[in-house]
Amino acid sequence: MGPIEERPDQTALAVAAPPSAPLAALDASTVEQVVVGGDLARLAPEQRVSYYQAVCQSLGLNPLTRPFEYIRLNDKLTLYAKREATDQLRRLHCISVEIVAREHQGDLYVVTARATTPDGRTDESTGAVPLAGLSGANLANAYLKAETKAKRRVTLSICGLGWLDESEVDSVRVARQARVTEAGQLLPEDPQRHKLIQRWRTLCAEADALAVPYETLPLDASTDEIIARGKALRARVDAVRRAPRA
């Protein structure tokens, strides 16, 4: 089967902001705090909004579509790119994306995507997902996720952007969900959820040591989902520990 080419989502075409859209000005103190500290949590709410809008304006993205969201990465508040960002970037720069390779490497499924710009520039990125222990719908979703990761990563790469994409954020274990209002107000973490996340990570370390497969916890997983997944993984880990060794 020949390469599959991805064109920009038509929704993104309709909502892309015009280059002249008036957005809030970004003052020098905001730039200094972000560049020096690399932590958006240090900014005041109005500065955070100003920074977000300035990023969108510099890339020609419509801030009303929320092309970026916030995460805590290595204890610093930062942005990651959503589908709305990569769709609009492909439209703005007339980028075409095609899948050029699909392969299994051990327990991994690896997809390679190539992006091409009108002036002939090309770039390639891969998207990899673990398949161990997956079957049925979970296996099918893993195949789709690998392609999505490859396409979005290569879009950001060819545009010279180093942000994480939402399709790969879930696989970064040090990433934590951050809640920021439209007014730039950083909301406090739910202490109960934070404790559950810490327990989940400890359990994942046990599972890794025993080669017990598990699905990555979504960044926005609810407390009920974390508890349910934790109980299921704990049962599998305990079962492996009880199993007689060869």
N, C-alpha and C positions, 0 to 999 in steps of 0.2 A: 504494500500500500504506500502511495506517495506521501510526501510531507503534508502536514495539515497546517494551513496558514490561518492565523488569528488576526482579524481586523478589529478596530476599536468598537467598543459597545456603542450602539446608536444612542443610548441614554446619555452617555458622556458627551456626544456631539451636541445634544440639545442644551446641556447645562453649562458647557464651558464658558468661563467668564471672558468678556472682551478685555483686551490689554489695557484699555483706558479706565477700567472699573476703579472708582475712587476707594481706597482702603486707608486704614489708619497709618499714620507716619510712625516710623521706628526710630526712636531717639538713640543717641550714641551710648548712653549708659546701659540701655538694654542690650545692645550689640556686645559691649564690653563684658557684661555679666555672663552672657551665653558663651562667648568665645573663650573667656578665661576659665570659667567654672564648668561649662558643659552641662549645667544642671538647671533645667527650666523651673525647678521648684524654688530657686532663689529669687525668681522674679515676682513682682507684685501682680495681682490678677490682671490689671489693665495692661501691664507690660507683656504678660503672657498672651493676651489677646492680640496685642500689637505685633508681637513676634510671629504668631500663627498666621495672621493676615499678610505680613510682609513675606513670609515664606511662600504662601500661595501666590502672591502678586509676582514675586520674582520668577516663578515657574509658569505663570499664566493659568493657574488653576482657580477654580471657583470655590471660595471658602464656604459658601452656603451648602455645598455638597459634602462637607466634612471629609476631605480627602486624606486627612491624617487624624490619628488618635494618639493618646498618651499612654506610655508604659513606664514603669520603673525598671531600669536596667543597671545592674551593679550599683544600686542605691541612688541612681540619678534619674530624674524625670526627663524623658526625651520623647520624640515623636516616632511613629512608624507609619508607613504608607499603606493605605487601604486600596481596595480595588478601584474606587473612584479616582484615585491618584494615577494609577498606571493606565487606566482606560483613557483618561484625559490626556496624559502625556503621549500616548500612541497617536491620538487624533491630532494634537497640536504639532507634533513633529513628523507626521505621516510615516510612522514606524510600522512595518509589517513584521509579524513574528511567525515562524514556522518550527515545527518539531522535526529535528533532523536525526534523532536517535532515541531508541528505547531499548534498555538492556537490563538484565538481571545480573547483579554482582553479589553472589552469596545470598544473604537474606535481604539485600537492598534492591529496590527497583529504581533505576536511574534514568532520567529523561533529560535530553539535551535540546535546548531551544536556541534558535538563531534569530537575531533581530537585524533588520536592514533599514537604513535610512535612504531617502531619495538621492543623496549624493554618493551612494555606494558604500558607505561605512557599514561594517558588520560587527557583531559582537555575539558571543555565545555564553550561556550560563546553564548550569545543571540544577535539577531538582531531584532530591533523593528521599525516599521514605523506606522505613523498615517494614518487611512483610511477615516476619516470623510470627506464627500463631494466628494470622488473619485468614478469614475465609468469608465467602458470601458477600454480603453488602459491605462489610468492613474492608475486604480486599479490594472491591471495586472502588470504594471511596479513596483508598490509598493510591490506586493507579491515577485517579483524577487529581488528587492532591499533588502528586509528583509533577504532572504536566502544568498545573496551575503555578506551582512554585517556580518552575523553570521559566515560564513565560513572563511572569511578573518580575522575577529577578533580572532577566536579561533586559527588560524594559527600563528598569531603574539603572542598570549598569551602562547601557548605551547612552543614557541621558546624563551620565556622570554623577549619579546620586548614590550615596552610601547607606541610605536608610534600610532598615529591615522592612520586609513586606508582611502583611497580616497573615499570609499563608505559611510563613516560617516562624512567626512570633511564638506560636504555641510550643514549638520544639526547643525554645531557649529556656532552660530551666531556671535561670537566674532572673527571668523577666516576671514582673508582677503587674497586675492590672492597676491602673490609676484612673480615678474618676475626677474629671475636670469639667465644670459647668461651662456653658456658652459665654458666661461673663468672666471666665478665666479662674474661677475659684477652685482651688485644689481641695477636694473633700477628703476627710480622714479615712484611713483603712478600717474595715470592719475587723475588730480584734478576733472575733470567733473565726472568721474566714482565714485570717492570717495564721492562726494556730493550726487550722486544718491543712493549709498549704504546706506549712513546715512539716507536719506529720506525713503528708503525701510524699514530700521530697525524701524524707528519711526512709519511707517504705520503698520508694523507687530505687534508692541506693541498695537496699537489701535485694530487690528483684534483679537488679543489674548484676550483683555479685553471684547470683544463682542462675543467671541467664533465663530468667522468667520474663516472657514477653508481655507488654502492656501498651495500651494506647496513650499517647500524650494527652495530658489534661488541658482542655481548652482554657485560654486565658480568662474568658468571662464565665467560667463554670460556676454554677450556683453552689451554695453550701450543701444542698441536698445531693447534687451530682457528685461533689467531692467525696461526701460520706459514702455514697453508693459505690463509687469506683474504688475507694479505699478499702471497703469491706471485701469487694470482689478480688482485688489484688492481694490483700492479706490472706485470703483463703487459698489462693494459688501458691503464694510464697510458702505458707505453712504446709501445704500438701507436698511441695518439693522437699522441704526440710524433713518431713516424715518418711518420704519414700526411701526404701532400702538402696544403699549404694552398691554399684556393681563391683 
